[in-house]
Every structure is written in structure tokens, then in C-alpha cells.
């Protein structure tokens, strides 16, 4: 094999290998190289037929939680080392149809967050969704990611999913 053919082949391979790098954050799992996303990740999924602006906001934090028929409530004082920006965290992103975006290390503390999720103002039928979320509950061998999803029928849901990757919460 001559030198030009070898260098040309290597260049094509390198370009093909790097082509997917920009989509790491758009990986459906949110993990690196298709692995499990780390605990504390926020994931946006749009299975709808158009783009949406999705907003997830922290509305309260605490150490204990209660769900009533009308609201999610947290009680208990968070540690003094708790970052103040985690109390007022808001993530707003426009997500195209059939796109998935993951934001690792969005939630950095092992406390219970009350999250509220809304869609852009152009969606008058969408009611805000509320969810209690703890990325790393005590005495668990796994953590959680928060997931905001627009379904094929263009309805909004907010929930969580377990992950084996404890990420920053590794014990």
C-alpha cells in the first residue's frame, strides 16, 4: 500500500469516527458512548410532530417529600453546603421533532427537588407537569435521571428513570 492511499484511508476513518461526536448530548440514553446516563441528568425527549420549547424549573427542595391529591410537597432543611443556584434552577431548550437531548450533572445534590415542566406559550392545551425527583436516594445502589417528554400525540409528561451510573453520587 502506498503512503497516499494509507493517509487517505486514515483521514476517511478519522472523519467518520468524529462525525458522531457532536451528537453525544443527543444520545437517547444520555450516556457517553450509548451507556447509561449518570444520575442527576436532565433528559428532554420530543417524539411529537413539531419542535417545542420545554422548560423544567426547580420550585422547591427538601429532604423529605409528600404527594397530596393537589400538589407535591417537600419538607426538611437541605444541608448548608447546598448550592443556592440549585434552588432556582431553570433549564429551557427548544427540542426539534424526534430529538433527544441529555444534560448530565444538572441536579448535583442528593435531595428531593420539586420540578415543574411546561411547554412553550404556543401550546395552550398543555398543562404544567409537576414531579418529585431525587437523583440519589440514600441506601439505593442506583440513581435517577429526570425526563421531560413530549409524546407522539404531543402531550407533555415529566418523570424519572433509574440508572446504574451513580455518576457524581458514587459512594
N, C-alpha and C positions, 0 to 999 in steps of 0.2 A: 504494500500500500504506500503510495507516495505521500509526502508531507502535506500537500494541499488538500488532498482528499480526507486525510485524517483530521486536520484542523477544521475543515468544513463540517465534517460529521460531528466533531465535538461541539462546534458552535450551534448546530441544529439541536443537539441533545440538551445543551445548556439552556437554550431559549425555550425549548419545550418544558424543561423542568421548572423554569421560573415563571412560566405563563400562569400557573395557578396560584402563585404567591399572593396576589392582590385579593384573592377570594377567601383567604383564611378566615376572615371575620364573617364571611357569608356562608360558612360551612354549616349545614343543617344541625350538626351536633354541637357546634360552637367550640369544639376542641381543636387542639393542634393536630394536624395530620389526620383528621377524621376521628380522633379519640373522644373520650368523654369530656364534656366541658367541666371546668373547675367550679366548685361550689362558690356561690356569690356572683355567678354570671347572670346577666340580664339578656334574654333572647327575645327578639322580635321575629315573628313569622307572619307573612302575608300570603295566604292561599286564596285571597279574593281576586276579583277580576279587574282591579284598578289599583293605583297607588294610594296609600293612606299615610297621613302623619299620625304617628302613635306617640302618646305621652304617658310615661309612668312616673309617678311622683310619690315620694315618701310623705305620708301625712301624720305619722306618729311612730314612736319607737318605745319599747319597753322590754321587760324581762319575762313577763307573763302575758297570756292572751286569753280572751273570751270572745266567743261569737254569739251574738244575740240575733233575733229574727230581723233586726233592722240595721245592725252595724257590727263592725269588727272593732274590738277594744283591746288596748294593751295597757298593762299596769306595771308598776315596779320601776325603780330608778336604774338607768343604764350606768355603767362604770364612768368614773370621772375622766378617764382617758378616751372616752368616746368622741370621735371626730365630729365637730359641730356641722360640717358640711354633709354628713350622713343624715342629719335630721331634716334637711331642706333639699335633699337630692331630687332633681328633676331631669329625666332623660327624654328628649323629644327628637324623633328621627322620622324622615319620610322613607317609607319602605315600598318599593315597587311590587307589582303583582308577581307572585311566585318567588319572592326573595326572602331570604333568612339572614338575619344579622345577629351576631353574638358580641357581647361586651363583657369580657372577663373582668373580674375584680371590681364590679360595680358596687356590690354590697360587701363591705370589708369587716364587719363586726358580727360576732355570734349572738345577736339579739333578735327580738321579733320586731319586724317592720310592718306597719300597715301601709299597703301600697294601693294607689288608686290609678286606674288606667282609663284614658279617654282617647277617642279618635278626633281627627280634625273637625273644625266647625262645619265643614261641608257635609257632615253626616248627621242630620238632625235626629234620625231614629236610634242612634247608638247611645245607650245609657252607660254612664261610667261604671266600671267594674272595680270592686274592692277585694283585697286578698291579704291574709296574714302570711308573712314569709319570714322564715329563719334559715339562713344559709347553712348553719352548722349547729343543729341542736345538740345539747350536752348528751353524752353517753350514746351517741349514734356513731356507727362505723362508716357512714356516708353523709353526704351533704345534699344541698338542694340548689337548683337554679330557678330563677323567676322567668316565667314565659308569658308574653303577651302575644295573642294570636288572633288574626282575622281569618275566619273560615271561608270555605268556598262559597257559602251563602252570604258572605260579607257581614257576619256577626262577630262581635268582639268577645274575647274571653281572656281572663288573667288567672294564672295558676302557677304551680310549681311542679318540678320533676326532680326525682332523685338522681344523684350522680356519684359514682365511686371515687371520683377525683376530688379529694378534700381541698386541693389547691392551697391557698394561704391559711386554711384552718387545720392543716395536717398536725396531728398530735404527736 
